Structure formats: structure tokens, C-alpha cells
Amino acid sequence: MPSSNMQPKIRIDNLHVVYPGRRGEQVEAVGGVTLDITDGELVCIVGPSGCGKTTLLRVLADLEQPTSGAIQMLQSNPERPLKGTVFQGAGIFPWMTVEQNVAYGLKLRGVPPVERTATARHWIGEIGLERFAQAYPAQLSGGMQQRVGLARAFAFDPEVLLMDEPFGALDAQTRLLLQQTLLQQWERRTKTVVFVTHSIEEALTLGDRVCVMSARPGRLLHEVSVPFARPRDAIALRTDPRFSTLFAEIWDVLRDEVDRARADEVAG
């Protein structure tokens, strides 16, 4: 669960991101987001397509620069990496085995070979792919590849994990299984997570908080504190009457923004 420390792990202060459009115009992707995230909190961000939620995550990952505003991210342990990122699609290297892929971040950190192999094998066991440790990505299903991406992120052991719709391309059954895998691993080794998703159900299943973004330019419209105790069961949660109530509350905010985003796409 989130730390009681009042100083936020991540502070986003009036963040704006503007980029050039196709016709040379200035397009505002993120329009003044302010958000504090505490140490050990799992925050999910939902919003319509094109609302800037992925841009926000990329700024947190230092893959894009803000036009204005500021981001602060506190590092507690200089011996650990501050942040790691998991994108939609596993992003694993096709020429490396499962074991080599899981160990890759540790290699970049300079972890000795014996230690990184042991760590990689531990995490391969955690995701249930021991039989496939020497297999290549082409020999794995999409869900198995995504599990490898999760194992690599947890083996890398960053203080902050940034996740951009990591299960978005998977079928519904595999998505549920991987949500449960993420819940189990996060609950055992709590770290700060920012998780971007289109799915309200996924956000309520995983998050301590759900933040709802507007259509572009993305602003924070609404915030829900998720009341479900941990550990959680990704399937059993859906039978809780509060789940449906919270889903309806978020959708009530999001519905007009989805319509506005679609209208902008048609007009653009």
C-alpha cells in the first residue's frame, strides 16, 4: 500500500506539452496536468484516445520533454534504477532468449553474470515460464511475450514502473491472467506504478486511484480512490457491487470526452 510519507514520490506541476501538427500548427497534447503520486502507490490513468495520457507517461520516462511545467521524481536508493517502462507489446528482443531478455536490464546496470542469471531465472519462475527459458520470442504466444516483458521490468527493479497499456493488444482471457500476475507481483514487492489504460475495468482492478483525463488537450477531470482491499482477485472483484458503481461514476465523466475526441478526429 502507499507509504504514509507525505512527500510525493512523483510531483507533476502544471505540465503542458505542445508539438507541431501536420499542417504546421501547434497542437496541445497535454494541457496543464497537476498530480502528486505517493511512494508505493499504483495510479491508473484513463482517458479517450488521443487525450495525451501516453504523452504524459513518455514525459515521465524522459522520452519527451515538456513545453512548460515541471516534474519531480524522488530517488530513495541510488543503487537502484529510478524508473523503468513497459509499453504495449512486450518490446523484447527477438534475437535473445527469454532468459537473456529478462536479464538485459541487469546487464545494463553492470550486475555480474552469475547474479543476473540467477535473478532472471527467479523471475522466469515467478511468471511460470521455466520451460521456455531458452526459447526465443517467435516461439511464444503474445501473452507469454508480455509476461517476459513484465519479468524484465521486475528484474530490473526500478523504484517507479511506468506502464503504457501493456495488456491492450491481448485477448480478454490473457489480459485477465496478466492483470492477476501484475497484482501478485506488485503486492509482494510494492513499488510506485503509473499505469495508462483505455479500460475502466482494468483501472479499477489494479489501481489505488483512477485519474480521468479529458479529450485533447489532456487535463485531469476526475479522480476516484479505489476502495478494494489487497490482495485482490482480478475476477472476483467484478462481482463486487461497488465495482459497477465506480465503473458508472467514471464512465459518466468519460462519456462526453470520448464523444468530443471522436468529433475532433472527424473534424481533423
C-alpha positions in Angstrom: 0.0 0.0 0.0 1.1 3.6 -0.4 3.6 5.0 2.1 2.5 7.4 4.8 5.3 9.7 3.9 3.7 13.0 2.9 6.3 13.9 0.3 5.2 12.7 -3.1 7.3 10.2 -5.0 6.2 11.9 -8.2 5.1 15.5 -8.5 3.6 16.8 -11.8 3.1 20.5 -11.7 1.1 22.3 -14.4 2.5 20.2 -17.2 1.9 21.3 -20.8 3.1 19.5 -23.9 2.8 21.2 -27.3 4.0 19.8 -30.6 3.9 20.7 -34.3 0.8 19.5 -36.2 0.7 18.1 -39.7 -0.2 21.5 -41.2 2.4 23.4 -39.2 0.0 24.4 -36.5 0.7 24.0 -32.8 -1.1 21.0 -31.2 -1.5 21.0 -27.4 -1.4 17.4 -26.3 -1.3 17.9 -22.5 -3.0 21.0 -21.1 -1.9 21.7 -17.6 -1.8 18.5 -15.6 -1.0 18.7 -11.9 -0.8 15.4 -9.9 1.0 14.0 -6.9 1.7 10.3 -6.6 2.9 8.8 -3.3 5.6 6.2 -2.8 4.2 2.8 -3.3 1.0 3.9 -5.0 -0.4 2.3 -8.1 -2.2 5.1 -10.1 -4.1 4.3 -13.2 -4.8 7.0 -15.8 -7.8 6.6 -18.2 -9.0 8.8 -21.0 -10.2 8.8 -24.6 -7.9 8.1 -27.5 -5.5 11.0 -28.3 -6.0 12.7 -24.9 -2.3 12.8 -24.1 -2.1 10.1 -21.5 0.7 8.3 -23.4 2.5 11.7 -23.9 2.3 12.2 -20.2 3.9 8.8 -19.5 6.6 9.5 -22.1 7.5 12.7 -20.3 7.7 10.9 -17.0 10.0 8.4 -18.8 12.2 11.2 -20.2 11.3 10.1 -23.8 9.7 13.5 -24.4 10.3 17.0 -23.0 7.6 19.2 -21.5 6.8 22.5 -23.1 6.2 24.0 -19.7 5.6 22.9 -16.2 7.7 20.6 -14.1 8.1 17.0 -13.0 10.0 15.9 -9.9 10.7 12.2 -9.1 12.4 11.4 -5.9 15.0 8.6 -5.8 15.2 6.7 -2.5 18.0 4.3 -3.2 20.8 5.4 -5.6 21.8 1.8 -6.0 18.5 1.0 -7.8 17.3 2.4 -11.1 14.8 5.2 -10.6 12.4 4.2 -13.3 11.5 1.5 -15.9 9.0 1.4 -18.7 6.7 -1.3 -20.1 4.9 -0.4 -23.4 2.1 -2.0 -25.3 3.7 -5.0 -26.9 6.4 -6.7 -24.9 9.3 -4.9 -26.6 11.6 -7.8 -26.1 14.5 -8.6 -28.4 13.7 -11.3 -31.0 17.4 -12.5 -31.2 17.6 -13.1 -27.4 16.2 -16.0 -25.4 13.7 -15.5 -22.7 16.4 -15.7 -20.1 18.6 -13.1 -22.0 15.7 -10.8 -22.4 14.8 -10.9 -18.7 18.5 -10.3 -17.7 19.0 -7.5 -20.2 18.3 -4.6 -17.9 20.6 -6.1 -15.2 23.4 -6.4 -17.8 23.0 -2.6 -18.5 23.2 -2.0 -14.7 26.5 -3.9 -14.6 25.2 -6.7 -12.5 27.7 -9.7 -12.6 26.8 -12.5 -14.9 26.1 -15.1 -12.2 23.8 -12.8 -10.2 21.9 -11.6 -13.2 21.3 -15.2 -14.5 20.0 -16.2 -11.0 17.8 -13.2 -10.9 16.5 -13.8 -14.4 15.7 -17.4 -13.6 13.9 -16.4 -10.4 11.6 -14.0 -12.4 11.1 -16.5 -15.2 9.8 -18.9 -12.4 7.6 -16.2 -11.0 5.8 -15.8 -14.3 5.6 -19.5 -14.9 7.8 -19.8 -18.0 10.6 -22.1 -16.7 10.1 -24.5 -19.6 10.7 -21.6 -22.1 13.8 -20.0 -20.5 15.9 -20.8 -23.6 13.1 -20.2 -26.1 13.1 -17.2 -28.5 10.1 -14.7 -28.7 8.9 -16.1 -32.0 8.3 -19.4 -30.2 6.0 -17.7 -27.7 2.4 -16.5 -27.7 1.6 -12.9 -27.4 0.6 -13.3 -23.7 3.8 -15.2 -23.0 5.9 -12.5 -24.6 4.1 -9.9 -22.5 4.9 -11.9 -19.3 8.6 -11.8 -20.4 8.3 -8.0 -20.6 6.8 -7.9 -17.1 9.5 -10.2 -15.7 12.2 -8.0 -17.3 10.7 -4.9 -15.6 10.5 -6.5 -12.2 14.0 -8.0 -12.5 15.3 -4.5 -13.4 13.7 -3.5 -10.1 13.1 0.3 -10.6 11.6 2.4 -7.9 9.0 3.7 -10.4 7.4 1.5 -13.0 5.7 3.3 -16.0 3.3 1.2 -17.9 1.6 2.2 -21.2 -1.3 -0.1 -22.0 0.9 -3.2 -21.6 -2.1 -5.6 -22.0 -4.1 -3.6 -24.6 -3.3 -5.9 -27.5 -4.2 -9.1 -25.8 -7.4 -11.2 -25.8 -9.7 -10.8 -22.8 -8.7 -14.0 -21.1 -5.0 -13.4 -21.3 -5.5 -9.9 -20.2 -7.2 -11.0 -17.0 -4.4 -13.5 -16.3 -1.8 -10.9 -16.7 -3.7 -8.4 -14.6 -3.6 -11.0 -11.8 0.1 -11.6 -12.4 0.8 -7.9 -12.1 -1.3 -7.7 -8.9 0.5 -10.6 -7.3 4.0 -9.3 -8.1 3.2 -5.7 -7.1 1.6 -6.8 -3.8 4.7 -8.8 -3.0 7.2 -6.1 -3.9 5.3 -2.8 -3.7 6.7 -0.1 -5.9 5.3 3.1 -7.4 3.4 2.4 -10.6 1.8 4.8 -13.2 -0.4 2.7 -15.4 -2.1 4.1 -18.6 -5.1 2.2 -19.9 -8.2 2.7 -22.0 -10.1 0.2 -19.8 -12.1 1.4 -16.8 -12.4 -2.2 -15.6 -8.6 -2.6 -15.7 -8.0 0.6 -13.9 -10.4 -0.3 -11.1 -8.9 -3.8 -10.8 -5.3 -2.6 -10.5 -5.3 0.9 -9.1 -5.2 2.6 -5.7 -6.5 5.7 -7.6 -8.0 6.2 -11.0 -7.4 9.6 -12.7 -9.6 10.5 -15.6 -8.3 12.7 -18.4 -10.2 14.9 -20.8 -10.1 14.9 -24.5 -7.2 16.8 -26.0 -5.6 18.9 -24.6 -5.5 16.4 -21.8 -6.4 17.7 -18.3 -7.3 15.8 -15.2 -11.1 15.9 -14.8 -11.9 13.5 -12.0 -10.2 11.2 -9.5 -11.5 8.1 -7.8 -10.0 6.4 -4.7 -10.4 2.7 -5.2 -11.7 1.0 -2.0 -10.9 -2.6 -2.6 -8.6 -4.2 -0.1 -5.4 -6.0 -1.2 -4.6 -8.7 -2.1 -7.1 -8.6 -4.9 -8.6 -11.2 -7.2 -9.0 -9.7 -10.7 -12.0 -11.9 -11.4 -13.8 -11.8 -8.1 -13.6 -8.0 -8.0 -16.1 -7.8 -10.8 -18.8 -9.4 -8.6 -18.5 -6.6 -6.0 -21.4 -4.1 -6.3 -19.0 -1.3 -5.7 -17.1 -2.2 -8.9 -20.2 -1.5 -11.0 -20.9 1.7 -9.1 -17.4 3.1 -9.6 -17.4 2.0 -13.3 -20.6 4.0 -13.8 -19.1 7.0 -12.0 -16.0 7.1 -14.2 -17.9 6.4 -17.4 -20.3 9.3 -16.6 -17.3 11.6 -16.6 -15.6 10.0 -19.5 -18.5 9.6 -22.0 -18.7 13.2 -23.1 -14.9 13.3 -23.5 -14.9 10.2 -25.7 -17.6 11.8 -27.9 -15.6 15.1 -28.1 -12.4 13.2 -29.0 -14.3 11.4 -31.8 -15.7 14.6 -33.1 -12.2 16.2 -33.2 -10.9 13.2 -35.2 -13.6 13.6 -37.7 -13.1 17.4 -38.0 -9.3 16.9 -38.2 
